[in-house]
Amino acid sequence: MASNETDKQPDAVSSVMKVFGILQALGEDRDHGITALSQRLMMSKSTVYRFLQTMKSLGYVAQEGESEKYSLTLKLFELGAKALQNVDLIRSADIEMRELSRLTKETIHLGALEENSIVYVHKIDSLYNLRMYSRIGRRNPLHSTAIGKVLLAWRDRAEVNQILADVEFRRSTANTLVSAEALLTVLDQVKTQGFGEDNEEQEEGLRCIAVPVFDRFGVVIAGLSISFPTLRFTEEAKNAYVAMLHRAARNLSEQMGYHDYPF
């Protein structure tokens, strides 16, 4: 990374390139001093030092005692492991979701918690003309979605309260829950019955049923759902969908290493 190249970049881009240059250098060799990094990356010592101190404060770099030797911590590995887990989850979920699609012909979603929202990480479209329109990567609220409810219901209540502190309880329909208190009451019911529902809470004319997917530690890492128009809803269909979802989520949880699926 030559200095005359990075100098032409906007400050923010240049800073990002320098950070990743340092990370890459530390990844190739276990220990590096400021002088060696400065020479290798063609940056001033003061710049290298400033970036290293910031990365150290964020937990990505460790300093050996009072020496000027720096090395990477395991924090980047943890991030990579999370990404790998999502890849494994989606690959395994795709098989179960396609079977659900074959059986129901409805829209099938896999969603995960991202800060104070859900994000769809995989989707199989409905085979009907009248269907839910969504896309992978789209965010939706926690409080008005079936997946959002199952992502919260098995979490510690203190963690849930912390997550909900940043949630704006925006009303989408007349059925939308508009307070943390109302949602918390519903979460108790979700955990007891083993599934969450969106009864036209996010979009009028649309219902959704979701169940939890657990990782090997028994933590809910995703919600698996079936979405369908209210005109195709019956109690018989609902009961059948819940059973199908539990079967699929049980198989998926076992593939993630969890063998005590509770439903």
Secondary structure as GFF3:
##gff-version 3
##sequence-region A 1 263
A	DSSP	alpha_helix	3	6	.	.	.	ID=ss1
A	DSSP	alpha_helix	11	28	.	.	.	ID=ss2
A	DSSP	alpha_helix	34	41	.	.	.	ID=ss3
A	DSSP	alpha_helix	45	57	.	.	.	ID=ss4
A	DSSP	beta_strand	61	63	.	.	.	ID=ss5
A	DSSP	beta_strand	70	72	.	.	.	ID=ss6
A	DSSP	alpha_helix	75	104	.	.	.	ID=ss7
A	DSSP	beta_strand	107	114	.	.	.	ID=ss8
A	DSSP	beta_strand	117	124	.	.	.	ID=ss9
A	DSSP	beta_strand	139	141	.	.	.	ID=ss10
A	DSSP	alpha_helix	146	153	.	.	.	ID=ss11
A	DSSP	alpha_helix	157	164	.	.	.	ID=ss12
A	DSSP	alpha_helix	180	193	.	.	.	ID=ss13
A	DSSP	beta_strand	196	199	.	.	.	ID=ss14
A	DSSP	beta_strand	206	214	.	.	.	ID=ss15
A	DSSP	beta_strand	220	229	.	.	.	ID=ss16
A	DSSP	three_ten_helix	230	232	.	.	.	ID=ss17
A	DSSP	alpha_helix	235	255	.	.	.	ID=ss18
###
